[in-house]
């Protein structure tokens, strides 16, 4: 299964006060957050699409803030 690389962003992980520029998602799960030069990112770039976030902020874990039953 291919991985998607999200790059050129500001990704904030829960519990961290530092933004990272790159995130790798595989099968709907975040598998890596860090530098664009990390080995996981370099491998993922070979097999899947790359999405340029255009310096946008990503807050993993924040989704669907309201559900209607």
C-alpha positions as CSV (number, residue, x, y, z in Angstrom):
1,X,0.0,0.0,0.0
2,X,1.4,3.4,-0.9
3,X,2.0,6.2,1.6
4,X,1.0,9.8,1.1
5,X,3.6,12.4,2.1
6,X,2.3,15.8,3.3
7,X,5.2,18.3,3.2
8,X,5.8,22.1,3.5
9,X,3.5,22.4,6.4
10,X,3.4,23.1,10.1
11,X,2.3,19.9,11.8
12,X,1.7,20.0,15.6
13,X,1.6,16.7,17.4
14,X,-0.4,16.4,20.6
15,X,1.8,16.8,23.6
16,X,4.5,18.6,21.6
17,X,5.3,22.3,21.4
18,X,7.3,22.0,18.2
19,X,6.0,22.1,14.7
20,X,7.3,19.6,12.2
21,X,7.3,20.2,8.4
22,X,6.4,16.7,7.1
23,X,3.9,13.9,7.8
24,X,3.5,10.4,6.3
25,X,0.1,8.8,6.2
26,X,-0.4,5.1,5.3
27,X,-3.7,3.3,5.1
28,X,-5.4,6.2,6.9
29,X,-3.0,6.3,9.8
30,X,-0.2,8.7,10.6
31,X,3.0,6.7,10.6
32,X,5.6,9.4,10.8
33,X,5.9,13.1,11.7
34,X,9.3,14.9,11.4
35,X,11.8,16.2,8.9
36,X,11.6,15.8,5.2
37,X,15.0,14.2,5.3
38,X,14.0,11.4,7.6
39,X,14.3,7.8,6.2
40,X,10.6,7.1,6.5
41,X,9.8,10.2,4.4
42,X,12.4,9.4,1.8
43,X,11.1,5.9,1.4
44,X,7.4,7.1,1.2
45,X,8.3,9.7,-1.5
46,X,9.4,6.8,-3.8
47,X,6.0,5.0,-3.7
48,X,3.2,7.5,-3.2
49,X,1.8,11.0,-3.8
50,X,3.3,14.1,-2.3
51,X,0.9,16.9,-1.1
52,X,2.3,20.4,-0.6
53,X,0.5,22.0,2.3
54,X,1.6,25.5,1.4
55,X,2.7,26.3,5.0
56,X,-0.7,25.4,6.4
57,X,-1.1,24.2,10.0
58,X,-2.2,20.6,10.6
59,X,-3.5,19.5,13.9
60,X,-3.6,15.6,13.9
61,X,-6.3,14.2,16.0
62,X,-8.7,17.1,15.7
63,X,-11.6,16.0,13.5
64,X,-15.3,16.2,13.3
65,X,-15.8,18.4,16.4
66,X,-19.5,17.9,16.3
67,X,-21.7,14.9,15.5
68,X,-25.4,15.1,15.1
69,X,-27.4,12.0,16.0
